[in-house]
Amino acid sequence: MNKVPVFILSGFLGSGKTTLLHRLLEACSTKRLKPAVLMNEIGETDTDGKSLAKEQVIEKLLDGCICCNKKSEVTKSMERLVKGKPNVIFIELTGIANPEEVADSLTEPALLDLVYLEKVITVVDAEHVLSYNNVFESDRELVRTTRRQVEVADYLIVNKIDFVSEAKKQKVKKFLLKHNPNAKYSFTTYSQVDLDFLSDLKTSQLTVQVSGSELKQQHKHRHSYSRISSITLPLSSQTTKADIEAFLKKWKTRLLRAKGYVRLGEDTYLMQHVMKRVSWEKTLYEGELYLVFIGMDLQEEQLKKEWGRVAGAVSKA
């Protein structure tokens, strides 16, 4: 079956994400692509969704951040969207959402074979981005979130440049290059950017085959080009807790998080790794056993090769 590419639209409040979403939907119409949208807003009122075209397939998560208390609802919303057989799904985040946590939610068991992360696009407010550290000085977590929105992006759209001087524009550029030298970036107003990357989505989807305890992925034409990548490794019932935790330590420099379902003895556990903390929770999950790595610029072949050595050693023990 074909996986549906997902674009995450990130950026702080008022940066211009909804304007960008409008442009993306218009471009899809021109290119004859069928889009679907998952919108997330803080508060119980849908302010942005009402402005989108009625013919669009839209799911809305209100009154909560998609990466926090609404995370459990993402799977059901995405499943409903996929049933409409879209060519692409856009997820517009709240201004205070961390894109990497949303990327994590796309690797839930029910979504693993349905969607994949194609690109993280972050819209930056040129007028205010340099002052965020001062404005949010009392809330370090918010400062970290706005910083991560820049750091994990594949494409940075620096919006509202009509409100800044050339000198400030250069300071913003220096800031972006410092925190994300690998991303493509554009300076613009009203999110007017080249959207030609939508042209070949129909030929960039993934075909996934599930056989026994193995999850095999075959890429058609090209790989997803998001800097945040998720790599799925098959697990056997012989895999041990110690093996997994030791393996996680090897990849800590690029690893954002990892999770998976592991059988230990007679029980199945949900393993979750965030930063330096690993947690194990007993679960009633009865599906395939697997481990998902989510990281920045992960070397997929090397990671799989190293895991193959671990799995091989376990099977011989």
Buried (B, 14 or more C-beta within 10 A) or exposed (E): EEBBBBBBBBBBEBBBBBBBBBBBBEBBBEBEBBBBBBBBBBEEEBEBBEEBEEEBBBBBBBEBBBBEEBBEBBBEBBBEBBEEEBBBBBBBBBBBBBBBBBBBBBBBBEBBBBBBBBBBBBBBBBBBBBEBEEEBEEEEEBBEBBBBBBBBBBBBBBBBBEEBEEEBBEBBBEBBEEBBEEBBBBBBBEBBBEBEBBEEBBEBBBEBEBEEEBBEBEEEEEBBEBBBBBBBBBBEEEBEEEBBEEBBEEBEEEBBBBBBBBBBEEEBBBBBBBEEEBEBEEEEBEEBBBBBBBBBEBBEEEBBEBBEEBBEEBEEE
